[in-house]
Amino acid sequence: MIAPYFVPRRRVGSQRPFKFAIHLKEYGYNPVILTIGVTGSEMTDKEKELLEGIDIIKINPPFDRTEKNHPAQKKNKESSRTNTLMKWVDTHTPMDSWIFLFISKYLSIKKRVKTEKPDLIWATGDPWSSFWLGEKLSKSLNVPFVADFRDPWTLSKIPLRNRSSFSEGMDMEIEKSIIHSADKVIFTAILTEYLYSDHYNLPEEKTTTIYNSYVNALKEKKSSGGWKGNVDSQNLNMIFFGRFRRLSPVKSIVKALKELRKNNPKAAERIKIHSFGIPDDLNKKVIQEASLDKNFVFHEPVEPEKKDEVLKHADILLLSTDEDRDEIIPAKLWDYLSVDTPILSIAPNPEVADIIMRSKAGVQVHPGEKIEIAALLESFSKEKEKRSDSLFMPESELPDRGIYEARQTTKQLASVFDELLANAR
């Protein structure tokens, strides 16, 4: 399993391979993880327990700008010049700059992987250079190759990073090669699968969708002191279990709050939106220019095991993504489905609305519908003022959400492996 981002990295991309890895043995597969080493971060005791007995091969880079406290991120003239140079390199490098690490270490990687005698290679992207490595290793070892797209790559309406015309053109060629050479291509949303199947004219058996998931195994049986976040129960507390950034912008909820403040200032004042990590500069500016600083509370990120302890402080769980990302399902949805707290989804993908509706988990509104979002926020705020539980109590009978648990999605993945290996014999 080629997973450049894997725990203890605290990135969304590290969670999908982790959730598969901890359950694959139950279906007859022994995962070996190939990942990029990270310094300054440690696995939690629970993560170590769940990964016990699983071999993790770490490729240690000479430097890593994805680390929060990397020297290149210090604010001085020298680091500013370095960052400018690295941004130029990123812009003009096909796939991503991790490709240089994989190329330089390829022979040692191949030698190490050969000792494991893998039955197949699974790689997840982004970073997209993971696919390059997976395809190359699968051909060298003559084993099936599975490409797992967590997000659309070149077909995304919102590019994950700035690209030059050269690197963009190269990415299109590389993606086409990966798509056609992979024995199976997996997506995390049905709409993304349709998008790629139509664009590349792929046969039905070539692709499948396996959703992301939540993990029951990460739940703490006993609370170790609880979460110490600043949450006033007198307010309407909405939790966004992440950080506001370019791909998860704050603008839709800000526009709705501004609309509500115009019509009902007291209802708007009562709403507090809690998120984890300081927003990026653009989203911070959006909040400040709207003079809504008092409506937002920023907390330190928490360990995965603390998720349920945090989410139980919410009256409403906020799901939000850019209105142009209509082909993706935000990863936070799956964490939210593991608890009974209602979800307010501000997302464009109708697939998300279907999942929420089938699960009786909440309501979805398109990001562009600020009047409707404002009206919902006002009704929630009024109910909170009356101390009413009518909008916050789960329905008496909720559908079983077990199909979205990691053990079940891993079972789907194992079935893909079974089919590929049966056909390879």
N, C-alpha and C positions, 0 to 999 in steps of 0.2 A: 504494500500500500504506500504509494508515493504521496505524502501529505506534507508539503513544504512548511505549512503552518499547523502545528500540533501542540497540545498542552505541553508545557505550561504557558505557551503564548496565549494571551487574552484577546484573541481576535475571533470574529465570527467564523472565519474560515477554519479555525482549529477544532471547532466543535463537531462538525459532521463526521470527519474521519474518526474522532475519538468515540463518538456514540456507536459507530459501526464496530470499531475494534474491540470494545469491551464485551460485545455479545456474539461475535462471529464463532467463537469456539463452541457455542451451544448448537451450532448448525454444521459442525464438522470441519471448520476452517481455522487454521492457526495463522493469525495475521502477523506480519513483520512490517514495522513502520519505518519508512525512510523519510527523514525530516531534516530541516535546517535547525541546527543547535541554537539555543538562545541563552544568554547570560543575564543574570539579574532577576530571573523569575524562577519560582519553584512550584512544583506540583503540590497540591493539597494532599493531606493524608488520605482522603477518600479517593482522589484520582490515582495515587500510588497503589492503593488497595485494588482498585478496579483494573489496573493495568498490570498487576502482578503476573509474571510468567510470560508477558508479551515482549518480544525483542524489539528494541527501538534503536535503529541505526541513525546516528546524528552526523550530519555534515556541518562542520564548524566553519563559518565564513570568517575572513580576515576582519571584516567590519560589518555592521548591521544597522542601517539607518532607520529600520522599523522599531528599534528599541527607543523607549522614551528618553532615556538619559544618555544616549550616545553622544560622544564628544562633538560630533559634527553639528549637533543641534544647539550648541551653546551660542549665545548671542555675542559674537565678536566679528571683526572684519574678515579674519582668516576663514572662519566657519561659513560666513556669508558667501565668500568666493567659492568655497568648497561646495556649498549647497547649490549655487548657481550652475557650477560645472556638472554636478550630479543630476540636476534637473534636466540639463541639456542631454546628458547621456541617456536618461530615462526616456526622454521624448523621442530620441532617434534610435533606440534599441528595439528591435522586434521582440514581441512577447513581453519581456520585462528584464530588468538587469540581473535577476538571479540566474539567467542563462549563462552568464560568465562563470559563476560558481560551478554550475553543473558541467559545463564544458571542461573547465580546468580539473575537475575531480572525477571526470567520467570513467577513466580507466580503473581508478581505485574503487569507485562505486560499483562498476560492473563486476570486478573481482570479488567484492564483498557480497553482492547480491547472488552471484553464482553459487557461493557456498550454501545459500539457503535453499537452492533448487526449487524455486517458486513454480507453482502450477499455473499461475497467471499473474498479470500485473494490473493493478487498479491505480489510477492517478486522478487527483482532483485539482481543479483550477477555478479561480485564479490562486496563485500566480500561474500564468499559462505555460511557462517554461516547464512546469510539471508534466504537461502532456508531451512535450518534446522528449523529455527524459524517459517517460513511460513507453512511448512508441519505439524509441531507440533500443531500450532494454528488451522489450517484448520481441522485436525482430532478432536481436542478437541471441536471445535464449530460446526463440521459437515457441513462445507461449502466447495464449490469448491476451488481448489488451482491452481494458475497459476504461473509457474516458468519462469522468464524472464532472459535468458542468454545474457548478453551484450557481452561476449567473450566466446570462448570455455574454458572449465575447464580442466579436465584431458586429453582431446584429443588434447589440444594445443601443437604445436611443440615447442613453447617457453613457459616454465612455468612462471607464473607471479611472483613467488618467489621460493627460495630454499626449497626443500622438503627432508626429510629423507625417507628411504624406508618404514618405518612404516607409516608415515603420508600420503605418496603417495598412499600406498595400501589402507589405510582407506578412502582416498578421492575417490578412484575408487568405493569402495563399497557404500559410501554415495551418490555419484553422480548417481549410478545405481538405488538406492532406490528412490531418488528424481525424476528422470526421469520417473520411472514407477508409482509412486504414484501421481504425478501431473496430474490434469485433462487436462491441456494444457501446452505445452512447447513452448516458443517463443524465436526466435533467431533474430539477427540483420543483418544477411547475409544469403542468400540462400545456399551458399556453406557450411556454418556451419550447417544449417538445414539438408542438405544432409549427411554431415559427421556423425551427431548424429543419424539420421534415419537409416543409414546403419549399424552403429556400434551396436546400440541397437535393431535393427529390429523393428522399431516403425511403427504403422499403420499411413497412410497418415493423418487421421483426428486428430492425437495426436499432431502434430506440425504445426507451421506456422512461417513465417518471417514477422516482422514489422521493417522497417528500422528506423534508427535514423532520425532526422529532424532539420530544422532550424525554428526559431520562429519569425514570423512577429510582434507579439505583443511586442517584446522587442525593436523594433526599436524606436529611439527617434525622435519625430516629429520636435523638434528644437535642434540644436546643442548647447551644454552648454560649449562653449569655444573651442570645438574641441580637437583633440589629439595632444599632444605636442612632438611627437617623432621626432628624428633627422633623417630626410629623405632628401637627396640631389637629386633633380629631374634630375641632370646631369648623375646620375648613373642608371644602370639597377637594380631596387629595387624589390627583391623577398621577399615576406612575408610568413613566416611559422608561422601560428597563434597558437603557442604553445611553448613548451620547448623541446629541444633535450634531449632525455633520452633513457634508454635501449630499450623500445618498439618502440620508434620513433628515431632511430639512425641517426647520421649525416654522416655516412661513405660513403653512395652512392653519395651524392652531393659533398663531399670532394674529392672522387676519380675522379669524373668528372671534378671538378675545377682544380685538379692537372694535369689532362690530357690536359685541355684547356690551362693552364698556360705554358705547354711545347710547344704547337703549336702556341699560340697567347696570349702572356703575357698581352698585352693592353686590349684585350677583357675580359680576366679573371679579371684584376684589376678593370674593370668598374662594375663588379657584386657585389652587396651588398645583403646579406641574413639577413633579420631581423627576430628575434624570441623573445619570451616573457618569461622571467625568465632565470637565468643562467643555462647552460647545466649541467648535472650531470658530475661527475669527469671523467668518461670514455670518454664521448663525447667531453668534454673540451680538454682532452689529444689528441684525434684524430685531432682536429682543430689545436692545438699548434704544434704537431709533423709534420703536413703538412705545417707549416708556413703560414697558411691562416687566421691568426687572423684579418687582415685588411678587409677581405671579410665578416666578421660576425659582426652584431650589435645586442646587447642584450638589450631589453627594459623591463621595469617593466610590470608585467601582468596588464591587463585592465579589467574594468567591462564589463559584457556581452553587455550592451547597447551601448558601444563604438565600438563594432565590425565593423559596417559598416564605421564608421569614420576612423578606422584604415585601413581597407582593401582597401579603395579608394586611399590610398597612394601607392599601389602596382602596378607594371607593370605586374607582374606574381605572382600567388598564388602557393606556394610550398606545395604539399602533399607528405608525405614520411613516410614509415614504414619499418620494418625489412623484408628482402626478404623471410624469413621463415614463415611469418604471412600471408600465402596465403589464409586463410579462413576468414579474417576479413576485414571490411570496416572502414578505419580511420574516426573517428567522425568529424574531421575537414572538410571533404568533404561536409557535409550538410551546414555548415556555409558558405563555399565558393560558394555553389550553390545559395545562397541568393543575390549574387551580380553578376555583368556582367564581372568582371575581369577574364582573362583566367587562367586556372589551368595547371600547370605542375605536373602531378602525377607520382611519382616514387614508385610504389607499385606492388606487384605480383598478386593481385586478379583480374582476368579478369572481374568479376562482376563490379568492380569500373570503368574499361575501358568502359564497356557497358553503365553505367549510364552517364559518361562524354560524350560519343559519342552521346547518345540520347538527351542529354541536350545541345549539341554543346558548351560544356564548356571548352574544352581544349584538351590536349593530354596526353597519358599514356605511360611510358617506364618502363620495368622491372628493378629493382634495380641493377641487375648484368650487365646491358648494359652500361658500363661507356663511351664507345666510342660514342654511340648514344646520351647519355645524354650530353656529352661534345659538340657534334655537334649542338644540340639544343641550348645549352647555348651560343655558339659562334654566332649562327644566331640571337638570341634574342639581344645579346650585340651589334652586328653590326647594327641592325635595330634601336636600341636606340641611337647609335652614329650618325646615319643619321637623327635622330629626326623623324623617320618614325612611323606612327601609324598603319601600316599594320598588325603587329602581335599583337597589343594590343587593337585594337578596336573590340568590339563584332560584331557578324554578324548582318545584318540588321533585320533579323527575328529570334528570339530565341524561342524554344519550351517553352510552359508553364511548369514551374517547381513546380507548386502548389502542385503536388502529394507528394512532399518531405517536405511540410510545416507541422508544428506540429499539426495543426487542423485536417489535413487529416490522419496522422498516428494515432492520438488519436481516430478518427472515426473507424479505423481498430481495435484498441484495444477494443473499446466499443462493436463492433460487436462480438468479441470473448466472452466478458462478456455476451452479450445477448444470445448467443448460449448455453453457459454453464448453465446459469440460467434457460433457457427454458427446457433443458434436465434434470435439477435437480428437476423440479416440478413434 
